[in-house]
Amino acid sequence: MPKSDPHFQSFRKLCAQYGLAATIQRFIVYQTLAEMKNHPTADMIYERLHPEHQTVSRMSVYRILDTFSRHRIIRRLNHPGSVTHYDAFMEPHHHLICVQCGEVWDISRMEGENFHIPTGNIPDGFQVLDLTVDFQGICPNCLAES
């Protein structure tokens, strides 16, 4: 992968916005996540990229995803009873989560959607950066199995 690749150049600009070095390993992890629309886990990302990129270790994938999520380049999805999933789609949206199999689907926000955040429950000085709603239920596949 030459550093002159247009996708890598876009990635460099994204990293520069957050003061991060745009390494090849970071690019590989980011591209792999962006291509996977199923909200993968770190292990799923590693399994996808490892056959072609054996220099990227499993621990590197975990560290890179942690760095990206701390800088809000990607979303970390933590749901009770489930392993952590990741999402590179950063446009405002919600998630539909199956509580049995852990699958996650995107749900677009509706035009004009507006939530009122009760400010009486928020500590002084707390800055809300994003608001998402997680709809939890049982997917058709899990319902059919039960």
N, C-alpha and C positions, 0 to 999 in steps of 0.2 A: 504494500500500500504506500504509494508515494505521498509525501507531505504536500504535494501540489494538487492533490485530489480536491475537487470542489466541496465534497462533503466534509473532508477534513478541515478545509479552510473555514467553513461555516461553524464547525465544532470549535475551532481555535477562537473564533470571535465570541462564541458562547462562553467558553472558559475564561477568556480575558475579562468579560463582564464581572466575573466573580473572583478574579485574581488567582485563577488556577492555571497550572501548566497543562497544556494540551498534549499529553503523551499519547503514544500509539496505543498503549494498553487501555487507557481511559477511553479513547475513541472506539476501540473494539467493543468494550463493555457497553458504552452508550449506544452504539449502532445496533448491537445485538438486542438490547432492551427495546429500542425504538421499533425494531422490526417485529418484535413479539407483542402482539396485541392482546395476549391472554393474561396480563398482569402476573408475570412469572416471579418465582422465588429466585434467590441468588443461585441456588443449586441448579435450577432449570436454565438460567442464563449460562452458567458455567458449562453445563452439559451440551448446550447448543454451540458455544464458541470453541470449546476445547479441541474437537477434531482438527480444525483448521489453524488454531492459535494455541499450540501447546506451551508457549512461553508464558501464557497468562494463567497463573495459579488460581485455585479456588479461593485462597485467602486474599489474593489481589482483587478478585471480583467482589468479595464482601467489603473490603476497605474502600474500593472505588465507589460502590453503591452507597456506602455510608457517607463518604465525602460529598457525593452528588446530592443526596437527600438533605444533608445539613446546609448546603448552599441553595436548596430549593430549585435545583436543576431538574430533579425528578421527584416523584411522590413516593413516600414509603407508606404502605397500607398495612396497618396493624389491626387485626381483628381478633377478638377473643376466641381462643381455641384453635387458632390457625397460625401457620408460619407467616413470616413477613413477606408480602408481595410488593412489587415495584411497578411504577407506571411512569412512562416518559411523556405521556400526553398531558401537557400542563395547562391546556385551556380549561376554564371552569366547567366542572361536571361532577356528577354524583356517581355512586356505585351501588350495584345490586349484588348482594353476597349470599351464596348458599351456605347455610350454617352446617350442612352435613358434609359436603365435599370440598368446600372452601373456594369454589370457582367464583370469579369476580367479573362482572360486566359493567361497562360504562353506560351511564344514562345522561343524556344531554340535559343541561339546564333549560328550562322553558324561558322564552323571551319575556322579559319584564319580571322575571322571578326575583323576589325580594324577601329576605328574611329579616325580621326584627330581632335584634340581639338585645336581651334584657341587660342594660348596662349596670343595674344594681347588683348583679352577680359577678361582675368583672372587676378585679382589683384595679385600683388607681394606677395609671401608667402602663397597663397591659395593652399592647397593640395587636389587634386581630389582623392576621395576614390573609386568611382564607377561610371559607366556610364550605364544607361539603356535607352531604347527607348520605348515610349508608342505610340502604334498605336491606334488611335481613329477612331471609325466608328459605324456602326449600325449592330447588330447581326441579324442572320436569323430570330429569333423569333420576334424581334421588327419590322423587315421589313415585315414579314407576317401579323402582326397586323395593319400595316398602309396602 
